[in-house]
Amino acid sequence: MFRSVMVVAATLLAAPSLAAELKVISAGAVRGVVGGMIEDYSRQTGHKFDFTTGPTGLLRETIASGKPADLIIASGPLMAELEKSGKMVPGSRVDLGRVGLGVVIRDGAPTPDVSTPEALKRALINAKAIAHTDPKLGGTSVIHLMKIADGFGIRDIVTAKSVHATGGNDAVAKVADGKAEIAVVLMSEIHAKGAKLVAPLPEALQLWTVYSAAIPASSTQPDHARAFVAALSGPAMRPRWIAGGWEPAK
């Protein structure tokens, strides 16, 4: 199915003279699942991709610095900010899907109960070290984790056990390497070998974040960027999004 979508794109765009390099600024939460799609898309179209990824706070700074981009993939709140600023092409926003947060442990480690808010609280208190994105980077997962800790009245405990990471993928890697006992990350960021998802956060504490793609007004390749987004959000891609921990947009 993916090939059929790509063949259509290739027919429209892939003549050698039309091959382009697309500059993409993307949330790290999306990079894992999009990576495989990019490889297939590049083979079919001849396009190349220059990806800049990071947590929300870092993306906000990167975009504000004026770094060139043909496409931006970001969380709903950040995308809303960008739209209000007038920096995006009106009507170009496409929702790709939503993803929630989950608890990660090392393979072979005892599995903590995180099925209820109270159970999650105990797991955070009992953990010897908790990996999460450095709060200075403004990642979605760490902001919500600290909000949960505040609600439990255990922020000081969680902070004292914190192992800072550059993003969700790095936090998972620190668990896999034994540098932390658990991590709380977006479920789309669990890629490191040696670590696994215990369970999503309890629904009462869950944060579902929608990620969207849109074209900056300064894009030099808006047509190619629009075609790529159409491929990412097409029905043939739904199995890949689901396998990557996402609920694709309907």
N, C-alpha and C positions, 0 to 999 in steps of 0.2 A: 504493500500500500504506500509506504514511504517513497519507493522508487517511482510510482506513478505520479505522485505529487511533484517530485523533483524533476521528472521528465518534462512536465508542463512548464516548470520554472526554467528548465534548461532551454526548452524550445524558444521561450520568450527572451531569455537573457544571456545565454551562454556562448554566443559567438565570441571568438577570441578577442575581437576588438572591443567587446563590451565587458570583458572580465574586469572586476573592480576590487579594490581593497576597502572593506567596510570597517570603520572605526566604531567600536561598541563600548560604551561605559555601562557596566552591568553589576547588579547586586550579586554578591557571592552565592547567595541562596539559589540562584538560577544557573550558575555556571556549570555545575555538575551534569545536569540533564541536557543542557543545551550543547555541551561539548560534543557528544556523539552525533547530534543532529548537524552540527557545523561541518563535521568531517564528511558526511554524506552530501550535504548541500554544496560544499566546495568541490567535491569530485564531479558533481553534475553540472555546476555552473561555471567553474573556473575561478570563482571569487575567493579572495583571501580575507581573513578576519584579524583585526588587531583589537584584542580584548583588554580592557582595564576593569578589574573587579575589586570589590571591597564591601565592608559593611556600610550601612546607611550614612553614618556621619562622615566617613571618608569620601563616599560618593558625592555628598553635598559639597564638600570642600573642593573635590576634583572638578565638578561641574562649574562651581563658582569661579574657579581659577581660569576658566575659558578654554580648557583642554578641548581640542576638536573632537567632534563625535558625529557620526551619521545616524546612530540609534542609541537610545537610552532605555535600559530595562531596570526598573526600580520599584520599590514598595509603593503601595497606593498613596500613603501620606506624602512621601517625597515627590511622587509624580504630581500630586495635586498642587504642591508648592511650585513646581516647575511650570505647570499650566497657568497658574495665577501670575507668574512672573512674565508671561508672554514669550518665553523662550522656546516653546514647542509649537509645531505646526498644528493649528486648530483641527480637531477631528481625527488626528493620526493615532490617538491612544487606543490600544487594544489590550484587554485583560487576558493574560496568559493562564492564570490559575491561582489557587491559594494553597498555602502550606501552613501547618501548625508546628508546635514545639514538642520535643520529646526528650526523654531521659536516656542517656547513653552510658553503658558500662563496658569494661574490658571483657573480651571473650573468656569464658571459664570462671569469671568472678561470681560470687553469690548474687542472685537477683533480688534487688530490693522491691518492696511493695510500694508502688506509686499510684495505686488505683483510685485513691481519694485524696482530698486536700490534706487531711490529717496524716495520711500515710506518706505523702510527699514531704510534708514538714519533717517527719521523723527521719526520712531518708537524707534530707539536707543536713539535719543536725548530726546524724550518725556518720556521714561521709567524712573521711579524713582530709580530702582535698577535692575541690569542685572547680572544674575547668569551664571557662566562659570567655567570650570576647572581652577584651580590655574595654572598660566603660568609657575611656577617653575616645574610643573609635565610634561610639554611638550606635552599636549594632542593635537590631530589633530584639534579638534573643536576650541579651544582657539587660536591656532596659526593662523587659518584662520580668525577667528573673528577679531583679532587684525590687520591682513593684510587688511581686509575690512575697519576697522575703520581708518587705516592710509590712505587708498585711499579716504575716505570721508573727511579726515582732522579733525576727531573728536576723536582721540585716547585718548586725555586727558579727554574728557567728559565721554567716556566709562569707562576708568580706574577709574575715580572718583566715578562711580556708581557701580563698580564691587563688587559682592559677590562671594568670591572664594569657589570652591567645589573640592572634591577629584576626581571627574570624572563626566561624563555626567549624569549618574543616580542620583548622588547627587545633581547636578545642577537642575534637574527636580524636585527633592524632595523639594528643597528650594523654588521653585516657588509654589509648591503645599501647602507648609507650610506658604506662605505669606511673606517669607524672601526676595523675589525678585519678580519683576513684570513680567519679561520675562527671557528666557534663550535661548541660541543658542547652540544646541547639535546635535550629530549624531542622525538621526531619529530612529535608532535601540535602542536608550537608553531611550526612553520615556516609562517608566513603572510605575512610581509613581501614585497612585490614587490621584485625585484632580488636575491633570494637563493634558493638552492636546496639541496636535500639531495644530498650527495655519495654517501653510503652509510650504512647502520647501522654501529655499532661492530662490530668483529670479535666473533663469538659468544663467544670465550673471555673477552672483556672486557665483554660486554653486560650491562646491568642491565634486566631486565623489571620494571616496576612496575605492580601491579594498583591500580586506582582503584575506590572503592566509594561508594555513596550510603547514607545512613542518616538517621533522623529523631531530632532531639534530644528529650529528654523534655520540654523547655520549649516545644516547637513549639505554636503556636496554630492551625496549619492541617495537622494530621497526615494527615487523609484526602486533602486536595488534594495534599500532598507525596507521599503513597504512590501516587496515581494518576499523577502526573507521572513518578515513577521507573518505574512499570510501562510507560509509553509509551517512555521512554528505553531501557529494556532489552528491549523487545519485538523479535520477529524482523523486523518491518518496518524497524527502524532499523539493522540490521546493515550494509547498504551504506553508510550515512552514516558509521558508525564506521570502517569499513575505508578509505573514501576520506579520512578524517581522519588516517590513519596508525596506527590502532588494530587490535588483535586483540580483537574483541568477546568477552565472556564467553559460554560455551556454556550 
